[in-house]
Structure formats: C-alpha cells, structure tokens
Amino acid sequence: MMEAASAVQLINQLIYKPGWTIDADDHTHRFEGTVKVRFTFPAHRSERSFAPEGYPEKITTYAEFPIVVADCDDVELYRRILGKIMEIELHEAREFLRVPPTYWAPFHPHRVDGMKRWGDSAGDLLYGIS
C-alpha cells in the first residue's frame, strides 16, 4: 500500500516532454488514498480559424486529475501517470485533427457531435479544466 506522501515524491521527480511539468499534491483530505496531479504543458490555440495558418499562437495550459495511489507500487503509479498523459495527448489530438477546406474537427472533444463520433457520449469532461 502506497502512502500519498510517497506517491507525491515519486511523481514530482518525473519528467516528460520539453516544457511539461508534472506536480502532485496530497488529496487525501478529499478522497482517501489519492493525490491530485497537475500536468502543465505547452500547446497551441486550436480554434478553427487558426488551422489554415498552422496554429501559430502558443499557449501554456494544464490538466488536473485525482489519482488513487493507495493500491499502487511504483510501477503501477507510473502507469497511471502515463495513462493520464495519454488522455491529455488524445484530447489534444482530437482538437487539432482538421479536414480542409472547412477545417472541421470530426472528433472535437468540446463538441457534442465530436464526442459522439468518438464514442465518448458522456463527454471528455474530466480533463480537469472544465
């Protein structure tokens, strides 16, 4: 059984892509055996109007997730962190895939029709920012 304090130490030393930070805090005051992890990362504004120009406007954004750690060893903890990174990367991919000439985003995670096309009818609402 992993303590939240141990998970926080292990997570806070992780590195991913350039410009990404991964920060964890104890979240047991809210949910037993959990930490809250914040991923801050560079991105581009993804509005349709920016697509023809190749998304020139850079931003820094973030996503936060509670993660249960009480039942983890270190390898399982790292797997759960990577799983959240993959959720973020998938979310971003769904925003940026566009179809010319209209630059329609068929799987846009902020649009009900995009959620349905992706098979995510409940919505990608746990991304942590909403």
DSSP file (Angstrom, degrees, kcal/mol; ACC not computed):
  #  RESIDUE AA STRUCTURE BP1 BP2  ACC     N-H-->O    O-->H-N    N-H-->O    O-->H-N    TCO  KAPPA ALPHA  PHI   PSI    X-CA   Y-CA   Z-CA
    1    1 A M              0   0    0      0, 0.0     2,-0.4     0, 0.0    70,-0.2   0.000 360.0 360.0 360.0 126.0    0.0    0.0    0.0
    2    2 A M        -     0   0    0     68,-0.9     2,-0.2    67,-0.6    70,-0.1  -0.721 360.0-133.8 -92.5 135.9    1.5    3.3   -1.1
    3    3 A E     >  -     0   0    0     -2,-0.4     4,-2.1     1,-0.1     3,-0.2  -0.577  19.9-122.2 -80.1 148.6    1.2    6.4    1.1
    4    4 A A  H  > S+     0   0    0      1,-0.2     4,-2.7    -2,-0.2     5,-0.2   0.887 112.5  56.5 -59.0 -39.9    0.1    9.6   -0.6
    5    5 A A  H  > S+     0   0    0      1,-0.2     4,-1.9     2,-0.2    -1,-0.2   0.885 107.7  47.9 -61.5 -38.7    3.3   11.4    0.6
    6    6 A S  H  > S+     0   0    0     -3,-0.2     4,-2.4     2,-0.2    -1,-0.2   0.909 111.4  50.2 -67.3 -41.8    5.4    8.7   -1.1
    7    7 A A  H  X S+     0   0    0     -4,-2.1     4,-2.9     1,-0.2     5,-0.3   0.913 108.2  53.2 -62.4 -42.5    3.4    9.0   -4.3
    8    8 A V  H  X S+     0   0    0     -4,-2.7     4,-2.6     1,-0.2    16,-0.3   0.926 110.1  47.8 -58.9 -45.4    3.8   12.8   -4.3
    9    9 A Q  H  X S+     0   0    0     -4,-1.9     4,-0.6     1,-0.2    -1,-0.2   0.924 114.1  46.3 -62.1 -44.5    7.6   12.4   -4.0
   10   10 A L  H >< S+     0   0    0     -4,-2.4     3,-0.6     1,-0.2     4,-0.3   0.911 115.8  45.1 -65.2 -42.7    7.8    9.8   -6.8
   11   11 A I  H >< S+     0   0    0     -4,-2.9     3,-1.9     1,-0.2    -2,-0.2   0.909 105.9  59.6 -68.8 -42.1    5.5   11.8   -9.2
   12   12 A N  H 3< S+     0   0    0     -4,-2.6    -1,-0.2     1,-0.3    -2,-0.2   0.628 102.2  54.5 -67.6 -11.4    7.2   15.2   -8.5
   13   13 A Q  T << S+     0   0    0     -3,-0.6    -1,-0.3    -4,-0.6    -2,-0.2   0.505  86.2 111.0 -95.3  -4.5   10.5   13.8   -9.8
   14   14 A L    <   -     0   0    0     -3,-1.9     8,-0.4    -4,-0.3     2,-0.3  -0.338  48.3-162.9 -72.5 149.5    9.1   12.7  -13.2
   15   15 A I        +     0   0    0      6,-0.1     2,-0.1    -2,-0.0     6,-0.1  -0.948  14.9 163.7-126.0 152.5    9.9   14.3  -16.5
   16   16 A Y        -     0   0    0      1,-0.5     3,-0.1     4,-0.3    -1,-0.0  -0.097  54.3 -11.4-133.4-125.2    8.1   14.0  -19.8
   17   17 A K  S >  S-     0   0    0      1,-0.2     3,-2.2    -2,-0.1    -1,-0.5  -0.362  86.4 -77.4 -80.3 159.9    8.4   16.2  -22.9
   18   18 A P  T 3  S+     0   0    0      0, 0.0    -1,-0.2     0, 0.0     3,-0.1  -0.337 120.5  19.9 -55.3 134.1   10.2   19.5  -23.0
   19   19 A G  T 3  S+     0   0    0      1,-0.3     2,-0.3    22,-0.1    -2,-0.0   0.276  97.7 118.0  88.8 -10.9    8.1   22.2  -21.4
   20   20 A W    <   -     0   0    0     -3,-2.2     2,-0.4    21,-0.2    -4,-0.3  -0.685  41.5-170.8 -89.0 141.4    5.9   19.8  -19.5
   21   21 A T  E     -A   40   0A   0     19,-2.4    19,-2.3    -2,-0.3     2,-0.5  -0.982   8.3-158.8-126.8 147.4    5.8   19.8  -15.7
   22   22 A I  E     +A   39   0A   0     -8,-0.4     2,-0.4    -2,-0.4    17,-0.2  -0.981  15.6 177.6-126.6 116.9    4.1   17.2  -13.5
   23   23 A D  E     -A   38   0A   0     15,-2.6    15,-3.3    -2,-0.5     2,-0.3  -0.978   6.6-167.5-126.8 130.9    3.2   18.3  -10.0
   24   24 A A  E     -A   37   0A   0     -2,-0.4     2,-0.3   -16,-0.3    13,-0.2  -0.884   4.2-175.4-118.1 148.9    1.4   16.2   -7.4
   25   25 A D  E     -A   36   0A   0     11,-2.1    11,-2.8    -2,-0.3     2,-0.1  -0.976  39.6 -92.4-136.3 150.8   -0.2   17.1   -4.1
   26   26 A D  E     +A   35   0A   0     -2,-0.3     9,-0.2     9,-0.2     3,-0.1  -0.416  38.3 177.6 -59.0 132.3   -1.8   15.0   -1.3
   27   27 A H    >>  +     0   0    0      7,-2.1     4,-2.6     4,-0.2     3,-1.7   0.133  45.0 112.8-124.4  15.8   -5.5   14.8   -2.0
   28   28 A T  T 34  +     0   0    0      6,-0.3    -1,-0.1     1,-0.3     7,-0.1   0.698  65.8  69.8 -68.9 -18.0   -6.5   12.6    0.9
   29   29 A H  T 34 S+     0   0    0      1,-0.1    -1,-0.3     5,-0.1     3,-0.1   0.760 114.7  28.2 -66.5 -21.8   -8.4   15.4    2.6
   30   30 A R  T <4 S+     0   0    0     -3,-1.7     2,-0.4     1,-0.3    -2,-0.2   0.813 136.7  14.9-103.9 -46.4  -10.9   14.9   -0.3
   31   31 A F  S >< S-     0   0    0     -4,-2.6     3,-1.3     3,-0.1    -1,-0.3  -0.989  83.8-112.9-137.1 125.4  -10.6   11.3   -1.3
   32   32 A E  T 3  S+     0   0    0     -2,-0.4    38,-0.1     1,-0.2     3,-0.1  -0.260  97.8   8.9 -56.5 135.0   -8.9    8.6    0.7
   33   33 A G  T 3  S+     0   0    0      1,-0.2    36,-3.3    35,-0.1    37,-1.5   0.737 103.9 120.9  70.9  24.7   -5.7    7.2   -0.8
   34   34 A T  E <   - B   0  68A   0     -3,-1.3    -7,-2.1    34,-0.3    -6,-0.3  -0.829  43.9-162.7-122.9 159.2   -5.4    9.8   -3.6
   35   35 A V  E     -AB  26  67A   0     32,-2.2    32,-3.1    -2,-0.3     2,-0.5  -0.922  22.1-129.7-125.1 157.1   -3.2   12.5   -4.9
   36   36 A K  E     -AB  25  66A   0    -11,-2.8   -11,-2.1    -2,-0.3     2,-0.5  -0.949  23.9-160.5-107.8 129.4   -4.1   15.3   -7.3
   37   37 A V  E     -AB  24  65A   0     28,-3.1    28,-2.2    -2,-0.5     2,-0.5  -0.927   4.8-161.8-115.8 130.2   -1.7   15.6  -10.3
   38   38 A R  E     -AB  23  64A   0    -15,-3.3   -15,-2.6    -2,-0.5     2,-0.6  -0.950   1.7-163.5-112.6 125.0   -1.4   18.7  -12.4
   39   39 A F  E     -AB  22  63A   0     24,-3.1    24,-1.9    -2,-0.5     2,-0.4  -0.942   6.4-170.9-106.1 119.1    0.1   18.5  -15.8
   40   40 A T  E     +AB  21  62A   0    -19,-2.3   -19,-2.4    -2,-0.6    22,-0.2  -0.940  18.2 161.4-110.8 133.9    1.2   21.8  -17.3
   41   41 A F  E     - B   0  61A   0     20,-2.5    20,-2.6    -2,-0.4     2,-0.2  -0.995  40.6-102.0-154.3 153.5    2.3   21.8  -20.9
   42   42 A P  E     + B   0  60A   0      0, 0.0     2,-0.3     0, 0.0    18,-0.2  -0.517  48.6 154.4 -75.6 145.6    2.9   23.9  -24.0
   43   43 A A  E     - B   0  59A   0     16,-2.7    16,-2.6    -2,-0.2     2,-0.3  -0.858  37.1-111.5-151.7-175.1    0.2   23.9  -26.6
   44   44 A H  E     - B   0  58A   0     -2,-0.3    14,-0.2    14,-0.3     2,-0.2  -0.940  40.0 -96.1-124.7 150.3   -1.2   25.9  -29.4
   45   45 A R        -     0   0    0     12,-2.8    12,-0.2    -2,-0.3    14,-0.0  -0.509  36.2-158.6 -64.9 133.3   -4.6   27.6  -29.6
   46   46 A S        +     0   0    0     -2,-0.2    -1,-0.1     3,-0.0     5,-0.1   0.231  36.1 140.2-106.4  13.5   -6.7   25.1  -31.6
   47   47 A E    >>  -     0   0    0      1,-0.1     3,-1.9     3,-0.1     4,-0.7  -0.232  62.5-117.4 -59.4 147.3   -9.6   27.3  -32.9
   48   48 A R  G >4 S+     0   0    0      1,-0.3     3,-1.2     2,-0.2    -1,-0.1   0.851 112.7  62.7 -52.0 -39.1  -10.7   26.5  -36.4
   49   49 A S  G 34 S+     0   0    0      1,-0.3    -1,-0.3     2,-0.2     4,-0.2   0.737 102.2  51.0 -64.4 -21.7   -9.6   30.0  -37.6
   50   50 A F  G X4>S+     0   0    0     -3,-1.9     5,-2.5     1,-0.2     3,-0.7   0.640  88.6  83.8 -87.9 -15.0   -6.0   29.2  -36.7
   51   51 A A  G X<5S+     0   0    0     -3,-1.2     3,-1.9    -4,-0.7    -2,-0.2   0.901  85.0  53.8 -58.7 -46.4   -5.9   25.9  -38.6
   52   52 A P  G 3 5S+     0   0    0      0, 0.0    -1,-0.2     0, 0.0    -2,-0.1   0.799 110.6  49.1 -61.1 -25.0   -5.1   27.3  -42.1
   53   53 A E  G < 5S-     0   0    0     -3,-0.7    -2,-0.2    -4,-0.2    -3,-0.1   0.418 122.8-104.5 -91.9   0.5   -2.1   29.2  -40.6
   54   54 A G  T < 5 -     0   0    0     -3,-1.9    -3,-0.2    -4,-0.3    -4,-0.1   0.792  63.4 -71.3  80.7  28.7   -0.8   26.1  -38.8
   55   55 A Y      < +     0   0    0     -5,-2.5    -4,-0.1    -8,-0.1    -1,-0.1   0.965  66.2 179.5  54.4  65.7   -1.9   27.1  -35.3
   56   56 A P        +     0   0    0      0, 0.0     2,-0.6     0, 0.0    -1,-0.1   0.721  49.0  90.6 -74.3 -21.3    0.6   29.9  -34.8
   57   57 A E        -     0   0    0    -12,-0.2   -12,-2.8    -7,-0.0     2,-0.3  -0.662  63.3-155.3 -87.1 118.0   -0.5   31.0  -31.3
   58   58 A K  E     +B   44   0A   0     -2,-0.6     2,-0.3   -14,-0.2   -14,-0.3  -0.637  17.7 170.8 -89.1 145.8    1.4   29.3  -28.5
   59   59 A I  E     -B   43   0A   0    -16,-2.6   -16,-2.7    -2,-0.3     2,-0.5  -0.903  31.0-127.0-140.1 169.0   -0.1   28.9  -25.0
   60   60 A T  E     +B   42   0A   0     -2,-0.3     2,-0.2   -18,-0.2   -20,-0.0  -0.996  38.2 167.0-117.6 130.5    0.6   27.1  -21.8
   61   61 A T  E     -B   41   0A   0    -20,-2.6   -20,-2.5    -2,-0.5     2,-0.3  -0.706  16.2-150.3-132.7-177.1   -2.3   25.1  -20.4
   62   62 A Y  E     -B   40   0A   0    -22,-0.2     2,-0.3    -2,-0.2   -22,-0.2  -0.966   8.4-156.0-152.3 165.1   -2.9   22.4  -17.8
   63   63 A A  E     -B   39   0A   0    -24,-1.9   -24,-3.1    -2,-0.3     2,-0.4  -0.982  13.3-157.6-143.0 143.6   -5.0   19.4  -16.8
   64   64 A E  E     +B   38   0A   0     63,-0.5   -26,-0.2    -2,-0.3   -28,-0.0  -0.963  12.0 175.7-125.9 142.8   -5.6   18.1  -13.3
   65   65 A F  E     -B   37   0A   0    -28,-2.2   -28,-3.1    -2,-0.4     2,-0.4  -0.999  28.3-131.0-142.5 137.7   -6.6   14.6  -12.2
   66   66 A P  E     -B   36   0A   0      0, 0.0     2,-0.4     0, 0.0   -30,-0.2  -0.742  30.3-165.2 -79.4 140.2   -7.2   12.9   -8.9
   67   67 A I  E     -B   35   0A   0    -32,-3.1   -32,-2.2    -2,-0.4     2,-0.4  -0.992  18.9-130.4-131.4 126.6   -5.4    9.5   -9.0
   68   68 A V  E     +B   34   0A   0     -2,-0.4   -34,-0.3   -34,-0.2   -35,-0.1  -0.612  34.1 164.4 -72.7 127.5   -5.9    6.7   -6.5
   69   69 A V    >   +     0   0    0    -36,-3.3     3,-2.2    -2,-0.4   -67,-0.6   0.497  47.0  94.7-121.3 -10.6   -2.5    5.6   -5.2
   70   70 A A  T 3  S+     0   0    0    -37,-1.5   -68,-0.9     1,-0.3   -36,-0.1   0.792  92.2  43.5 -58.6 -29.9   -3.2    3.6   -2.1
   71   71 A D  T 3  S+     0   0    0    -70,-0.2    -1,-0.3   -38,-0.2     2,-0.2   0.152  99.4 104.8-101.4  18.6   -3.2    0.3   -4.1
   72   72 A C    <   -     0   0    0     -3,-2.2     2,-0.2   -70,-0.1   -70,-0.2  -0.648  50.3-160.8-101.8 152.4   -0.1    1.1   -6.2
   73   73 A D     >  -     0   0    0     -2,-0.2     4,-2.2   -72,-0.1     5,-0.2  -0.600  52.9 -88.1-104.0-177.0    3.5    0.1   -6.2
   74   74 A D  H  > S+     0   0    0     -2,-0.2     4,-2.3     1,-0.2     5,-0.2   0.900 127.3  50.0 -63.3 -40.6    5.9    2.4   -8.0
   75   75 A V  H  > S+     0   0    0      1,-0.2     4,-2.1     2,-0.2    -1,-0.2   0.913 111.7  47.7 -65.6 -42.5    5.5    0.8  -11.5
   76   76 A E  H  > S+     0   0    0      2,-0.2     4,-2.3     1,-0.2    -1,-0.2   0.883 109.9  54.1 -65.5 -37.7    1.7    0.9  -11.2
   77   77 A L  H  X S+     0   0    0     -4,-2.2     4,-2.1     1,-0.2    -2,-0.2   0.940 109.2  47.4 -59.8 -47.4    1.9    4.6  -10.1
   78   78 A Y  H  X S+     0   0    0     -4,-2.3     4,-2.7     1,-0.2    -2,-0.2   0.871 109.9  54.0 -63.2 -36.7    4.0    5.4  -13.2
   79   79 A R  H  X S+     0   0    0     -4,-2.1     4,-2.3     2,-0.2    -1,-0.2   0.912 108.6  48.8 -62.7 -42.4    1.5    3.5  -15.4
   80   80 A R  H  X S+     0   0    0     -4,-2.3     4,-1.7     2,-0.2    -2,-0.2   0.883 111.2  49.9 -66.6 -37.8   -1.4    5.6  -14.0
   81   81 A I  H  X S+     0   0    0     -4,-2.1     4,-2.2     2,-0.2    -2,-0.2   0.941 111.8  47.8 -64.1 -46.7    0.6    8.8  -14.6
   82   82 A L  H  X S+     0   0    0     -4,-2.7     4,-2.6     1,-0.2    -2,-0.2   0.867 107.0  57.8 -63.1 -35.2    1.3    7.8  -18.2
   83   83 A G  H  X S+     0   0    0     -4,-2.3     4,-1.8     2,-0.2    -1,-0.2   0.900 107.4  47.2 -59.8 -40.6   -2.3    6.9  -18.7
   84   84 A K  H  X S+     0   0    0     -4,-1.7     4,-2.2     2,-0.2    -2,-0.2   0.892 109.7  53.0 -68.7 -39.3   -3.3   10.4  -17.8
   85   85 A I  H  X S+     0   0    0     -4,-2.2     4,-2.7     1,-0.2    -2,-0.2   0.920 108.4  51.1 -59.2 -42.6   -0.6   11.8  -20.1
   86   86 A M  H  X S+     0   0    0     -4,-2.6     4,-2.5     1,-0.2    -1,-0.2   0.870 107.1  53.4 -64.5 -36.2   -2.2    9.6  -22.9
   87   87 A E  H  X S+     0   0    0     -4,-1.8     4,-2.5     2,-0.2    -1,-0.2   0.919 110.7  47.2 -61.8 -43.2   -5.6   11.1  -22.1
   88   88 A I  H  X S+     0   0    0     -4,-2.2     4,-2.5     2,-0.2    -2,-0.2   0.941 112.5  48.3 -63.1 -47.8   -4.2   14.6  -22.5
   89   89 A E  H  X S+     0   0    0     -4,-2.7     4,-2.3     1,-0.2    -2,-0.2   0.886 112.6  49.1 -61.9 -39.5   -2.4   13.7  -25.7
   90   90 A L  H  X S+     0   0    0     -4,-2.5     4,-2.4     2,-0.2    -1,-0.2   0.921 109.7  51.7 -65.4 -43.7   -5.6   12.1  -27.1
   91   91 A H  H  X S+     0   0    0     -4,-2.5     4,-1.4     1,-0.2    -2,-0.2   0.935 112.1  46.2 -57.1 -47.8   -7.7   15.1  -26.1
   92   92 A E  H  X S+     0   0    0     -4,-2.5     4,-2.0     1,-0.2    -1,-0.2   0.902 110.3  53.3 -63.7 -41.6   -5.3   17.5  -27.9
   93   93 A A  H  X S+     0   0    0     -4,-2.3     4,-1.9     1,-0.2    -1,-0.2   0.894 106.5  52.7 -61.1 -40.5   -5.2   15.2  -31.0
   94   94 A R  H  < S+     0   0    0     -4,-2.4    13,-0.4     1,-0.2    -1,-0.2   0.829 110.4  48.9 -66.1 -31.5   -9.0   15.3  -31.2
   95   95 A E  H  < S+     0   0    0     -4,-1.4    -1,-0.2    -5,-0.2    -2,-0.2   0.881 115.7  42.0 -71.5 -38.5   -8.9   19.1  -31.1
   96   96 A F  H  < S+     0   0    0     -4,-2.0     2,-0.6    -5,-0.1    -2,-0.2   0.670  82.3 101.7 -91.7 -18.3   -6.3   19.5  -33.8
   97   97 A L     <  +     0   0    0     -4,-1.9    10,-0.3    -5,-0.2     2,-0.3  -0.568  55.0 176.7 -70.3 117.1   -7.3   16.9  -36.4
   98   98 A R        -     0   0    0     -2,-0.6     7,-0.2     7,-0.2     6,-0.1  -0.897  28.6-140.9-127.3 151.6   -9.0   19.1  -39.1
   99   99 A V  B  >> -C  104   0B   0      5,-2.0     4,-1.8    -2,-0.3     5,-1.4  -0.940  38.6-109.6-114.9 110.4  -10.5   18.4  -42.5
  100  100 A P  T  45S+     0   0    0      0, 0.0     0, 0.0     0, 0.0     0, 0.0  -0.376  88.8  33.1 -68.9 157.4   -9.8   21.0  -45.2
  101  101 A P  T  45S+     0   0    0      0, 0.0    -3,-0.0     0, 0.0    -2,-0.0  -1.000 135.2  26.6 -88.9  -7.8  -11.2   23.1  -46.8
  102  102 A T  T  45S-     0   0    0     -3,-0.5   -54,-0.0     2,-0.0     0, 0.0   0.669  94.1-132.6 -87.4 -15.6  -13.6   23.9  -43.9
  103  103 A Y  T  <5 +     0   0    0     -4,-1.8     2,-0.1     1,-0.2   -52,-0.1   0.836  39.8 175.9  63.3  35.2  -11.2   22.7  -41.2
  104  104 A W  B   < -C   99   0B   0     -5,-1.4    -5,-2.0    -6,-0.1    -1,-0.2  -0.449  26.6-143.0 -65.9 140.6  -13.9   20.8  -39.5
  105  105 A A    >   -     0   0    0     -7,-0.2     3,-1.5     1,-0.1    -7,-0.2  -0.885  12.6-168.3-108.5  98.2  -12.8   18.7  -36.5
  106  106 A P  T 3  S+     0   0    0      0, 0.0    11,-0.2     0, 0.0    -1,-0.1   0.745  85.6  33.1 -63.3 -24.8  -14.8   15.5  -36.6
  107  107 A F  T 3  S+     0   0    0    -13,-0.4   -13,-0.1   -10,-0.3     7,-0.1   0.067  77.7 162.3-118.3  24.1  -13.8   14.3  -33.1
  108  108 A H    X   -     0   0    0     -3,-1.5     3,-1.4     1,-0.2     7,-0.2  -0.211  33.5-146.5 -52.6 123.5  -13.5   17.7  -31.3
  109  109 A P  T 3  S+     0   0    0      0, 0.0    15,-0.6     0, 0.0    -1,-0.2   0.556  94.2  55.2 -74.5  -6.3  -13.7   16.8  -27.6
  110  110 A H  T 3  S+     0   0    0     13,-0.1     2,-0.4    15,-0.0    -2,-0.1   0.412  96.5  77.0-101.8   0.7  -15.5   20.1  -26.7
  111  111 A R  S <> S-     0   0    0     -3,-1.4     4,-2.6     1,-0.1     5,-0.2  -0.921  75.5-137.2-116.1 135.9  -18.4   19.5  -29.1
  112  112 A V  H  > S+     0   0    0     -2,-0.4     4,-2.5     1,-0.2     5,-0.2   0.904 107.2  49.5 -58.0 -43.5  -21.3   17.1  -28.5
  113  113 A D  H  > S+     0   0    0      1,-0.2     4,-2.4     2,-0.2    -1,-0.2   0.889 111.2  49.9 -65.4 -36.8  -21.1   15.8  -32.1
  114  114 A G  H  > S+     0   0    0     -6,-0.2     4,-1.6     2,-0.2    -2,-0.2   0.879 110.4  50.3 -66.3 -38.0  -17.4   15.2  -31.8
  115  115 A M  H  X>S+     0   0    0     -4,-2.6     5,-3.3    -7,-0.2     4,-0.8   0.930 111.9  47.6 -63.5 -45.5  -17.8   13.4  -28.6
  116  116 A K  H ><5S+     0   0    0     -4,-2.5     3,-0.9     1,-0.2    -2,-0.2   0.915 109.9  51.9 -63.8 -43.3  -20.5   11.1  -30.1
  117  117 A R  H 3<5S+     0   0    0     -4,-2.4    -1,-0.2     1,-0.3    -2,-0.2   0.855 110.8  48.9 -61.9 -33.3  -18.4   10.4  -33.2
  118  118 A W  H 3<5S-     0   0    0     -4,-1.6    -1,-0.3    -5,-0.2    -2,-0.2   0.641 118.6-113.5 -78.9 -14.0  -15.5    9.4  -30.9
  119  119 A G  T <<5S+     0   0    0     -3,-0.9     2,-0.3    -4,-0.8    -3,-0.2   0.711  84.2 120.8  86.5  22.7  -17.8    7.2  -28.9
  120  120 A D    > < +     0   0    0     -5,-3.3     3,-1.8    -6,-0.2    -4,-0.1  -0.517  24.3 157.6-116.0  59.8  -17.5    9.4  -25.9
  121  121 A S  T 3  S+     0   0    0     -2,-0.3    -1,-0.2     1,-0.3    -5,-0.1   0.742  71.5  58.9 -64.5 -22.9  -21.1   10.3  -25.4
  122  122 A A  T 3  S-     0   0    0     -3,-0.2    -1,-0.3    -7,-0.1     3,-0.1   0.714 113.2-123.4 -75.7 -19.3  -20.6   11.1  -21.7
  123  123 A G    <   -     0   0    0     -3,-1.8     2,-1.2     1,-0.1     3,-0.3   0.067  14.8 -87.2  95.2 155.2  -18.0   13.7  -22.8
  124  124 A D  S >  S+     0   0    0    -15,-0.6     3,-0.5     1,-0.2    -1,-0.1  -0.485  76.5 134.0 -92.5  59.3  -14.4   14.4  -22.1
  125  125 A L  G >   +     0   0    0     -2,-1.2     3,-0.5     1,-0.2     5,-0.2   0.546  52.8  69.5 -93.4  -8.8  -15.4   16.5  -19.1
  126  126 A L  G 3   +     0   0    0     -3,-0.3    -1,-0.2     1,-0.2    -2,-0.1   0.228  59.9 113.6 -93.7  15.1  -12.9   15.1  -16.6
  127  127 A Y  G <  S-     0   0    0     -3,-0.5   -63,-0.5     1,-0.1    -1,-0.2   0.750  86.8-118.9 -59.0 -23.5   -9.9   16.7  -18.3
  128  128 A G  S <  S+     0   0    0     -3,-0.5    -1,-0.1   -65,-0.2    -2,-0.1   0.296  95.3  77.3 107.8 -10.2   -9.5   18.8  -15.2
  129  129 A I              0   0    0      1,-0.1    -3,-0.1   -66,-0.1   -66,-0.1   0.750 360.0 360.0-103.0 -28.9  -10.0   22.2  -16.6
  130  130 A S              0   0    0     -5,-0.2    -1,-0.1     0, 0.0    -4,-0.1   0.514 360.0 360.0 -62.5 360.0  -13.8   22.5  -17.1
